[in-house]
Amino acid sequence: MGNLKEQFAGEVETFLADTGLDATTFGKRALKDPNFVFELRKGRAPNVTTIDKVRDFTESYHKDEQSNEESPG
């Protein structure tokens, strides 16, 4: 199952795989930190505030994607 850091890193990797976003773009858009994912992969332990920001970003990203799919265009 892993610890929180490993679970969170898994969430990020799943998000990247599901959306096709590259690591740099994700970091820039979620946290204004283009190196975030690379540092996470190297073992960076994000604090709770950072985890919350990333989760807020991923949730809003999915909501935006759903809105775009539902909008006729």
C-alpha positions in Angstrom: 0.0 0.0 0.0 2.8 2.4 0.8 3.1 5.6 2.7 1.4 8.9 1.9 4.3 10.1 -0.2 4.2 7.0 -2.4 0.5 7.1 -2.7 0.6 10.7 -3.7 3.3 10.1 -6.3 1.2 7.3 -7.7 -1.8 9.7 -8.0 0.4 12.1 -9.9 1.7 9.5 -12.2 -1.8 8.1 -12.9 -3.0 11.6 -13.6 -0.2 12.2 -16.1 -0.9 8.8 -17.8 -4.6 9.5 -18.0 -4.4 13.0 -19.3 -1.3 12.9 -21.4 0.1 16.0 -19.8 3.9 16.0 -19.6 5.6 16.4 -16.2 6.9 19.9 -16.9 3.5 21.3 -17.9 1.8 19.6 -15.0 4.3 21.2 -12.5 3.9 24.6 -14.1 0.1 24.5 -14.1 -0.4 22.9 -10.8 2.3 24.6 -8.7 4.2 27.0 -11.0 7.1 24.6 -10.4 8.2 22.9 -13.7 10.5 20.5 -11.7 7.9 19.3 -9.2 7.3 15.9 -10.8 10.9 15.2 -11.4 11.7 16.0 -7.8 8.8 13.9 -6.6 10.2 11.0 -8.7 13.6 11.5 -6.9 12.0 11.2 -3.5 10.8 14.8 -2.7 8.3 14.7 0.2 5.7 17.3 -0.4 4.0 19.0 2.5 0.2 18.9 3.0 -0.3 22.3 1.4 1.4 21.2 -1.7 -0.6 17.9 -1.8 -3.8 19.9 -1.4 -2.8 22.3 -4.3 -2.1 19.4 -6.6 -5.3 17.6 -5.8 -7.3 20.8 -6.3 -5.6 21.2 -9.7 -6.3 17.6 -10.7 -9.9 17.8 -9.6 -10.5 21.1 -11.5 -8.7 19.7 -14.5 -11.1 16.8 -14.7 -14.1 19.0 -14.2 -12.9 21.3 -17.0 -12.4 18.3 -19.2 -15.9 17.0 -18.5 -17.4 20.4 -19.2 -15.6 20.6 -22.5 -16.9 17.1 -23.5 -20.5 18.1 -22.6 -20.5 21.4 -24.4 -21.6 21.3 -28.0 -19.1 22.8 -30.2 
